[in-house]
Each structure stands twice: as structure tokens, then as C-alpha cells.
Amino acid sequence: MEWLCLDFINSDWRDWRGSGKRENRLEKQEWLEWFIQTWELRVSVPVSEDVSRSLLQLREHMRSIVETVVTGGAIKEADLDALNRALALAPAHMRVTKAEGSGYRLDSVSAVEGWPLVMAQIAGSFAELLTSQDVQRIKICDNEDCKWVFFDESRNRARRWCDDKMCGNLMKVRRFRERQKEKG
């Protein structure tokens, strides 16, 4: 299952291999173009400084909520308020439209467009993740160098790494080497 909000949160990229490199992909036009295209968002780049600052603040509040949920704590009121402010950026109403064939479709429509609408869509995706899914499935990669946020779809909810082939293997190799040193 793919989530718009998780791609957004993970725009705070960290080098999972341990180099210490970190990259704010919200500042990278290539990443923003990929994000817009992948999620079929109707907005253009580059973004203004105000929008960039708002996106960064939204991401920080969402990451704070994820960290709180993962540790089993109570979400801070300031984080919920920020999420609700983002949700309120694009009030919507329902509209019935003709679907292909002889049916009809119910769509949510907003008069707002551009980055405020995108921020509301991101916040909406996050609110849906928090309220309609088992929050215990929201995880942060156990690799301290990675910290990628993911949704655990495994049957037993025991997934620890964002990717078994990358972070999982790296962590297994590190543990193996540590045991070898201890045997010394």
C-alpha cells in the first residue's frame, strides 16, 4: 500500500549506509517533480520560500506524530493543531459526476488549488493513515542511520527495516561483525 504522506515524510532523506549524509529533498527540484508526477498533483515547481517553509513545518509535525505513535506516546496538541490547520487549507464539497457507462461517481472537489491544496492532500493522507489503519503498523526503520518511515504490511507486524535487502542486510552484517570482534 502506498501513502502520499509517507513519501512526503521521507523527503527528509538520510544515508542508510552510515555516512551521516542527510538531504532535505523538499529543496530538490528533481525530487519535487518526481513527487508531483508520482502522485498526480496539480502544482508547479519551483516553490516560493513561504510554501517551502510551510512544507517543512508540516513535515516536521508529521514526523513528530509518527515518532510519538511508534513509541506509544500521546500526540502533542501542537502537532495535531498543525495537522488540522493543513487539513483546513482546502475545504471541499461533494459533487456527483457521470462515470463511464451508465453509472455515477461521487467526487470531493475543492475551490482551492496549488500548494495549499497539495498540503491539504498530504495532511488528508496522513489523517487517513492515522485514523483508518492500525497505527502499530506505522514504523520507523530500525537502522539508526536510515529512519525511513514505512507502513508494515507483514502478516505478523514484525517488520523492522524499511527494506530487508538494504537496511536489513546491512544491520545483519553489522551484528555479525560485532559478534566476531567480541570473539576476538
VMD Tcl script that draws the C-alpha trace (Angstrom):
set ca {
  {0.00 0.00 0.00}
  {1.39 3.37 -0.99}
  {0.82 6.53 1.02}
  {1.31 10.08 -0.22}
  {2.11 11.22 3.31}
  {4.92 8.67 3.76}
  {6.70 9.76 0.59}
  {6.40 13.32 1.88}
  {7.74 12.50 5.36}
  {10.62 10.55 3.82}
  {11.69 13.62 1.85}
  {13.96 14.07 4.89}
  {16.43 11.56 3.44}
  {19.29 10.04 5.44}
  {22.07 7.85 4.07}
  {21.15 4.41 5.38}
  {24.75 3.17 4.96}
  {26.02 5.34 7.81}
  {27.92 8.16 6.07}
  {25.94 10.73 8.08}
  {24.71 12.44 4.91}
  {21.27 13.93 5.10}
  {19.26 15.66 2.40}
  {16.15 17.80 2.51}
  {14.57 16.65 -0.73}
  {11.90 19.34 -0.48}
  {14.67 21.67 -1.68}
  {15.47 19.48 -4.70}
  {13.51 20.37 -7.83}
  {14.07 16.89 -9.32}
  {12.58 15.23 -6.25}
  {9.63 17.64 -6.18}
  {8.94 16.93 -9.86}
  {9.06 13.18 -9.17}
  {6.72 13.62 -6.17}
  {4.24 15.72 -8.16}
  {4.25 13.31 -11.10}
  {4.05 10.15 -8.98}
  {1.07 11.39 -7.01}
  {-0.54 13.23 -9.95}
  {-0.63 16.52 -8.08}
  {-1.67 19.66 -9.94}
  {1.00 22.10 -8.90}
  {4.19 23.53 -10.33}
  {7.75 24.00 -9.17}
  {9.77 25.80 -8.01}
  {8.06 26.67 -4.75}
  {8.19 30.03 -3.01}
  {10.09 30.47 0.25}
  {6.81 30.71 2.18}
  {5.50 27.47 0.68}
  {8.84 25.76 1.25}
  {8.80 26.82 4.90}
  {5.18 25.62 5.29}
  {6.01 22.24 3.71}
  {9.00 21.82 6.02}
  {6.93 22.67 9.11}
  {4.19 20.26 8.07}
  {6.77 17.50 7.56}
  {8.31 18.17 11.00}
  {4.93 17.96 12.72}
  {4.03 14.78 10.85}
  {7.37 13.16 11.71}
  {6.86 14.14 15.35}
  {3.45 12.45 15.30}
  {4.94 9.30 13.75}
  {7.73 9.18 16.35}
  {5.15 9.57 19.11}
  {2.87 6.87 17.66}
  {5.80 4.45 17.23}
  {6.85 4.87 20.86}
  {3.26 4.62 22.13}
  {3.09 8.14 23.48}
  {0.37 10.77 23.36}
  {0.45 13.06 20.33}
  {1.26 16.67 21.21}
  {-1.55 19.17 20.82}
  {0.71 21.44 18.72}
  {1.29 18.62 16.23}
  {-2.43 17.86 15.95}
  {-3.19 21.57 15.56}
  {-0.65 21.83 12.72}
  {-2.17 18.79 11.01}
  {-5.67 20.23 11.36}
  {-4.54 23.62 10.00}
  {-3.15 21.84 6.92}
  {-6.42 19.92 6.52}
  {-8.34 23.20 6.65}
  {-6.31 24.72 3.81}
  {-8.62 23.23 1.19}
  {-12.25 23.00 2.21}
  {-14.08 20.62 -0.09}
  {-17.59 19.74 -1.12}
  {-19.01 16.63 -2.72}
  {-20.08 16.53 -6.36}
  {-21.84 13.83 -8.35}
  {-20.44 13.27 -11.85}
  {-21.30 10.84 -14.60}
  {-19.00 7.83 -14.59}
  {-18.07 5.74 -17.61}
  {-21.00 3.64 -18.69}
  {-24.35 4.34 -17.10}
  {-23.23 4.99 -13.52}
  {-22.38 7.99 -11.41}
  {-19.43 8.82 -9.20}
  {-19.13 10.90 -6.03}
  {-16.07 13.18 -6.01}
  {-14.64 15.52 -3.44}
  {-13.96 18.91 -5.01}
  {-12.14 21.95 -3.64}
  {-12.11 25.51 -4.95}
  {-8.54 25.81 -3.65}
  {-5.64 24.87 -5.88}
  {-1.83 24.92 -5.92}
  {0.35 24.18 -2.95}
  {-2.36 24.83 -0.32}
  {-4.39 22.04 -1.94}
  {-1.32 19.76 -2.06}
  {-0.59 20.39 1.63}
  {-4.22 19.59 2.44}
  {-3.99 16.39 0.37}
  {-0.79 15.36 2.19}
  {-2.41 16.11 5.56}
  {-5.52 14.21 4.46}
  {-3.44 11.17 3.52}
  {-1.73 11.32 6.91}
  {-5.02 11.77 8.80}
  {-6.44 8.76 6.94}
  {-3.35 6.70 7.79}
  {-3.69 7.60 11.49}
  {-7.42 7.03 11.73}
  {-8.25 4.20 9.32}
  {-5.25 1.92 9.76}
  {-3.70 0.08 12.69}
  {-1.20 2.69 13.91}
  {1.03 -0.12 15.20}
  {1.81 -0.82 11.55}
  {3.41 2.61 11.15}
  {7.10 2.01 11.73}
  {10.46 3.75 11.59}
  {13.34 1.71 10.20}
  {15.46 0.18 12.99}
  {18.61 1.27 11.17}
  {19.62 4.34 13.19}
  {21.25 5.81 10.08}
  {18.09 5.46 7.97}
  {14.98 6.37 9.99}
  {12.72 5.79 6.93}
  {9.02 5.79 7.83}
  {7.02 2.89 6.39}
  {3.75 1.02 6.73}
  {4.30 -2.58 7.85}
  {2.08 -4.84 5.74}
  {3.63 -8.07 7.01}
  {1.19 -10.62 8.41}
  {2.75 -10.70 11.88}
  {3.58 -6.95 12.02}
  {7.20 -7.77 12.84}
  {8.98 -5.92 10.05}
  {11.90 -3.90 11.44}
  {13.56 -2.38 8.40}
  {12.32 -0.28 5.51}
  {13.92 -2.76 3.12}
  {15.26 -6.21 4.05}
  {17.74 -6.19 1.18}
  {19.29 -2.85 2.09}
  {18.91 -1.93 5.74}
  {18.07 -5.47 6.87}
  {21.21 -6.98 5.32}
  {23.37 -4.07 6.47}
  {22.21 -4.48 10.08}
  {22.72 -8.27 9.98}
  {26.27 -7.80 8.67}
  {27.00 -5.20 11.36}
  {25.73 -7.54 14.10}
  {27.77 -10.42 12.67}
  {30.94 -8.31 12.60}
  {30.30 -7.12 16.16}
  {30.00 -10.75 17.34}
  {33.23 -11.61 15.51}
  {35.04 -8.74 17.28}
  {33.76 -9.96 20.66}
  {35.08 -13.46 19.94}
  {38.27 -11.72 19.01}
}
mol new
graphics top color blue
foreach p $ca { graphics top sphere $p radius 0.5 }
foreach p [lrange $ca 0 end-1] q [lrange $ca 1 end] { graphics top cylinder $p $q radius 0.2 }
display resetview
